[in-house]
Amino acid sequence: MHLTTLSLREFRCYPEAELTFPPAVTVVTGANGQGKTSLLEAIGWLALGRSFRGVPDAALVREHADRAIVRGSVTHDATVRRVDVELRAAGRHRILLNGHPAARTRDLLGSLRVTVFAPDDLQLVKAGPGQRREYLDDLLVAAAPRYAAVRSDFDRVLRHRNALLRGGVHDAEARATLAVFNDQLVTVGGELTRGRLRLVARLTPLVDAAYGDLAHDTDGVTARYEPGWDPNDVELTRDDVDDRLRDALARVAATETARGVTLVGPHRDEWRLAIDRRDSRTHASQGEQRTLALALRLAAHQVIADAVGSEPVLLLDDVFSELDADRSRALVEALPSRAQTVITTASSVPSGIRPAAHVEVRNGRIVAAPAVP
């Protein structure tokens, strides 16, 4: 799978841009604040249906414009797929897949797959459990797009259940409604949790291997999936998820009613990562944390490639500026050699990167078209 063309209009700082990409390495250079990351953000939107930086879609529309256009063509197994996106500053977006309207944003999932490396990835290790839950769920969806519906269903049940709890469970009708929401939470929450557990079992040895390749030491990475709602600290297995969710709901029923919030479910779980058996969030150096974040992205890339049978597009957003020479060299060596790669940098290209094309960006304009030597 590779992106062949990208067209932008009124996207971020770009009034208009047209690019063609080779199926190898493209390097995007330019000073800070000129629009390098915005190019990757546009590619990412075609794959994810949102900004990988977490900004609202309205912020992607250029100032004083009412809509932005992002178009891409993707080649996969000799088949070309066109994706056209109209992002509106207000109102619903419009998505066309090969010229046909998509009913929902998640319908474009699978048209293009990407692995994004960004300086903010350090938060995967340093931040709270929400960052790691999002990483797992995003990876689930990338590897198996059906989990987008599971994720959406769980969010809907959680939202409605919390609204009911906030309003108070005072009568028989409210108690009956809560019982329905409990069953739904067990069903969709259990499915999401089982998906995470399968993913973690596959992912953990890949993270450990990638960390070893990057760090060149013997400190192993271990991980444990911890449901925050289980007081017994018994490791969760796929076979007992539903029963333990149901039991936990019964156990905290009075507390949830008093506090007006759902205390049980995958929205409260933690995926705890350790280096040399020490919690990476609290006991690892920043260098170790940054290396682990890179390992998480490399492992995720391998999971997706194995699941779908083709390499996602690699997007590296000024990552090398955050690394010392040894880690830069190790990352270059660890990058999948067959994947299409787009790298942004405000400085020189790291040794070992051999670009097939070069793009220079100045103030939202492409001033040097891609050129294959």
C-alpha positions in Angstrom: 0.0 0.0 0.0 1.3 3.4 -0.8 0.0 7.0 -1.4 0.6 8.1 -4.9 -0.9 11.6 -5.0 -2.1 14.2 -2.5 -4.0 17.4 -3.3 -4.8 20.1 -0.7 -7.0 23.2 -0.9 -7.5 25.6 2.0 -6.1 23.0 4.4 -4.2 24.5 7.4 -1.7 27.0 6.0 -2.0 25.7 2.4 -4.1 27.7 -0.1 -3.3 24.9 -2.6 -0.8 22.1 -3.0 -0.3 19.1 -5.3 2.2 16.3 -4.6 3.2 13.0 -6.1 4.9 10.4 -3.9 7.2 7.6 -4.9 6.7 4.2 -3.1 9.9 4.8 -1.2 11.2 7.6 1.0 10.2 11.2 0.6 11.9 13.9 2.8 10.0 17.1 3.5 12.3 19.9 4.6 11.7 23.5 5.8 12.0 25.8 8.7 9.7 25.4 11.7 6.1 26.7 11.3 6.1 26.5 7.5 3.7 23.6 7.0 5.7 20.4 7.1 3.6 18.7 9.8 0.4 19.9 8.1 1.3 17.7 5.1 1.5 14.6 7.3 -1.6 15.7 9.1 -3.5 15.7 5.8 -2.2 12.2 4.9 -3.1 11.1 8.4 -6.7 12.3 8.0 -7.2 10.2 4.9 -6.2 7.2 7.0 -7.6 8.0 10.4 -10.6 10.3 9.8 -9.1 12.8 12.2 -6.0 14.7 13.0 -3.3 12.6 14.6 -2.4 15.7 16.7 -5.8 15.6 18.3 -7.0 19.0 17.1 -10.6 19.6 16.1 -11.4 19.3 12.5 -12.5 23.0 12.3 -8.9 24.0 13.0 -7.8 22.2 9.9 -9.7 24.6 7.7 -7.5 27.6 6.6 -8.3 30.9 8.3 -11.1 32.8 6.5 -12.1 29.7 4.5 -15.3 27.8 5.1 -14.0 24.4 3.9 -10.8 22.5 3.2 -10.3 19.8 0.6 -8.0 16.8 0.9 -7.7 14.4 -2.0 -5.5 11.3 -2.2 -5.0 8.3 -4.4 -3.8 5.1 -2.9 -2.3 2.1 -4.7 -2.8 -1.3 -3.1 -2.1 -4.5 -5.0 -2.2 -2.7 -8.3 -5.6 -1.2 -7.5 -6.0 2.5 -7.2 -8.5 4.0 -4.7 -9.4 7.6 -4.6 -10.4 9.4 -1.4 -11.9 12.8 -1.4 -12.6 14.7 1.8 -14.3 18.0 2.3 -13.8 19.3 5.8 -16.2 22.1 6.7 -15.5 24.7 9.4 -19.1 24.2 10.4 -21.5 21.4 9.6 -20.9 17.8 8.4 -18.0 16.7 6.4 -18.3 15.1 3.0 -16.3 12.0 2.1 -16.2 10.2 -1.3 -14.6 6.8 -1.9 -13.9 6.2 -5.5 -16.5 8.9 -6.2 -19.2 7.3 -4.0 -20.4 9.1 -0.8 -19.5 7.5 2.5 -22.2 7.5 5.1 -19.8 7.8 8.0 -16.3 8.9 8.6 -15.3 5.5 9.7 -16.2 4.1 6.3 -12.8 5.3 5.0 -10.9 3.2 7.5 -8.7 0.8 5.7 -8.4 2.9 2.5 -5.0 4.0 3.7 -3.1 2.8 6.8 -0.4 4.9 8.4 2.0 4.6 11.3 2.8 8.0 12.8 5.9 8.8 14.7 5.7 12.2 16.4 7.5 14.1 19.2 4.3 13.9 21.3 4.7 10.1 21.4 6.6 10.5 24.6 3.2 10.9 26.3 2.4 7.3 25.5 4.8 6.4 28.3 4.8 9.5 30.5 1.1 10.4 30.6 -1.8 8.6 32.4 -3.5 5.4 31.3 -5.8 7.2 28.9 -3.0 7.7 26.4 -2.2 4.0 26.4 -5.9 3.0 26.1 -6.2 5.3 23.1 -3.0 3.8 21.6 -4.4 0.2 22.0 -7.9 1.2 20.6 -6.4 3.1 17.6 -4.3 0.1 16.8 -7.3 -2.3 17.1 -9.2 -0.2 14.6 -6.2 0.1 12.2 -5.7 -3.7 12.2 -9.5 -4.6 12.2 -11.7 -1.7 11.2 -14.8 -3.4 12.7 -13.6 -2.3 16.1 -14.4 1.3 15.2 -18.1 0.3 15.6 -17.4 -1.5 18.9 -15.5 1.6 20.2 -18.4 3.9 19.1 -21.0 1.6 20.6 -19.1 1.5 23.9 -18.8 5.3 24.0 -22.5 5.7 23.3 -23.5 3.2 26.1 -21.1 4.9 28.6 -22.4 8.3 27.7 -26.1 7.3 28.2 -25.4 5.3 31.3 -23.5 8.3 32.9 -26.4 10.6 32.0 -28.8 8.3 33.8 -26.6 8.0 36.8 -26.1 11.8 37.0 -29.9 12.3 36.9 -30.4 9.8 39.7 -31.8 6.3 39.8 -34.9 6.9 41.9 -37.7 4.8 40.5 -38.5 1.4 38.9 -38.3 2.8 35.4 -34.8 4.2 36.0 -33.6 1.0 37.6 -35.0 -1.0 34.6 -33.2 1.3 32.2 -30.0 1.0 34.2 -30.2 -2.8 34.0 -30.5 -2.5 30.2 -27.4 -0.3 30.1 -25.6 -2.8 32.3 -26.2 -5.6 29.9 -25.1 -3.4 27.0 -21.9 -2.3 28.8 -21.0 -5.9 29.5 -21.6 -6.9 25.9 -19.7 -4.1 24.1 -17.3 -3.4 26.9 -16.4 -7.1 27.0 -15.8 -7.2 23.3 -13.6 -4.2 23.4 -11.6 -5.6 26.4 -11.2 -9.0 24.7 -9.9 -7.2 21.6 -7.4 -5.3 23.7 -6.2 -8.5 25.5 -5.6 -10.3 22.2 -3.8 -7.3 20.9 -1.6 -7.0 24.1 -0.6 -10.6 23.8 0.6 -10.0 20.2 2.1 -6.6 20.9 4.1 -7.1 24.0 6.9 -9.3 22.6 7.2 -7.0 19.6 7.6 -4.0 21.8 10.3 -5.9 23.8 12.1 -6.8 20.6 11.9 -3.3 19.1 13.1 -1.8 22.4 16.1 -4.1 22.4 17.0 -3.2 18.9 16.8 0.5 19.6 18.5 0.5 23.1 21.1 -2.1 22.4 20.8 -3.4 26.0 19.3 -6.4 27.8 16.7 -4.6 29.9 13.5 -6.3 28.8 10.1 -4.7 28.4 7.2 -6.3 30.1 3.5 -5.3 30.2 0.4 -6.1 32.1 -3.2 -5.2 31.3 -4.9 -4.1 34.6 -8.6 -3.5 34.9 -8.9 -0.6 37.3 -12.2 -2.0 38.7 -10.9 -5.3 40.0 -9.8 -5.2 43.7 -8.3 -8.7 43.7 -5.5 -7.9 41.3 -6.1 -11.1 39.4 -4.8 -11.1 35.8 -7.7 -10.7 33.4 -8.2 -13.3 30.7 -10.4 -13.3 27.7 -12.6 -16.1 29.0 -13.7 -14.3 32.2 -14.1 -10.7 31.0 -17.9 -10.7 30.9 -18.4 -12.4 34.2 -16.0 -10.1 36.0 -17.5 -7.0 34.4 -20.9 -8.1 35.5 -19.7 -8.9 39.1 -17.9 -5.6 39.3 -21.0 -3.7 38.2 -23.0 -5.4 41.0 -20.3 -4.7 43.5 -20.1 -0.9 42.9 -23.8 -0.3 42.1 -24.4 1.8 45.2 -21.2 3.8 44.8 -22.0 4.5 41.2 -25.5 5.7 42.1 -24.1 8.0 44.8 -21.4 9.4 42.6 -23.3 9.6 39.4 -20.6 8.0 37.2 -19.7 4.7 35.7 -16.8 3.2 37.6 -16.5 -0.1 35.8 -15.4 -0.8 32.2 -12.5 -0.6 29.7 -12.5 3.2 30.0 -10.8 2.8 33.4 -8.2 0.1 32.5 -4.4 0.5 32.4 -1.8 -1.1 30.2 1.2 -0.9 32.5 4.7 -1.0 30.8 7.8 -1.8 32.6 11.5 -1.7 31.7 13.7 -4.1 33.6 10.6 -4.7 35.8 10.4 -1.0 36.8 7.3 1.1 35.9 8.4 3.0 32.8 6.2 6.0 33.7 7.8 6.7 37.1 11.1 4.9 37.1 12.6 5.2 33.6 14.8 8.0 32.4 13.6 10.2 29.6 15.9 8.5 27.2 14.4 5.2 28.1 10.9 6.6 27.8 11.6 8.0 24.4 13.1 4.7 23.2 10.1 2.8 24.5 7.7 5.2 22.7 9.6 4.5 19.4 9.4 0.8 20.2 5.6 1.1 20.6 5.2 2.7 17.2 7.5 0.1 15.5 5.6 -2.7 17.1 2.2 -1.2 16.1 3.5 -1.0 12.5 4.4 -4.7 12.6 1.0 -5.7 14.1 -0.9 -3.9 11.3 1.4 -5.3 8.5 0.8 -8.8 9.8 -2.9 -8.3 10.2 -3.6 -6.8 6.7 -0.7 -8.3 4.7 0.8 -5.0 3.6 3.0 -2.3 5.2 1.3 0.9 6.4 2.8 4.2 5.2 5.3 5.5 7.7 5.0 9.2 8.7 7.9 10.5 10.8 7.2 14.1 12.0 10.6 15.7 12.9 11.3 12.7 15.1 15.1 12.7 14.7 15.5 16.2 16.2 14.5 14.7 19.5 17.0 11.9 19.4 20.8 11.7 20.0 23.1 10.3 17.3 23.0 6.7 18.7 19.2 6.5 18.9 18.8 8.2 15.5 21.1 5.6 13.9 19.3 2.8 15.7 15.9 4.1 14.5 17.1 4.3 10.9 18.2 0.7 11.1 14.9 -0.4 12.7 12.6 1.3 10.2 10.8 -1.2 7.9 12.7 -1.1 4.6 9.7 -1.9 2.3 7.3 0.7 3.7 6.6 3.9 1.9 8.0 6.6 4.2 7.5 10.4 4.5 9.9 12.2 6.8 9.7 15.8 7.9 12.8 17.6 9.2 13.9 21.2 9.9 17.6 20.1 9.8 19.7 17.6 7.9 18.5 14.2 6.9 19.9 11.5 9.2 22.7 9.3 7.9 21.3 6.1 6.4 18.1 7.7 5.0 18.2 7.6 1.2 15.3 9.7 -0.2 13.8 9.0 -3.5 12.1 12.4 -3.5 12.6 15.7 -1.8 10.0 18.4 -1.0 10.8 21.8 0.4 8.0 23.8 2.2 8.0 27.6 2.7 5.0 29.4 4.3 2.4 26.8 3.1 3.8 26.5 -0.4 5.7 23.7 -2.1 8.8 25.3 -3.6 10.7 22.3 -4.7 8.6 19.6 -6.4 9.3 15.9 -5.7 12.1 14.7 -7.9 13.4 11.2 -8.1 17.2 11.2 -8.7 
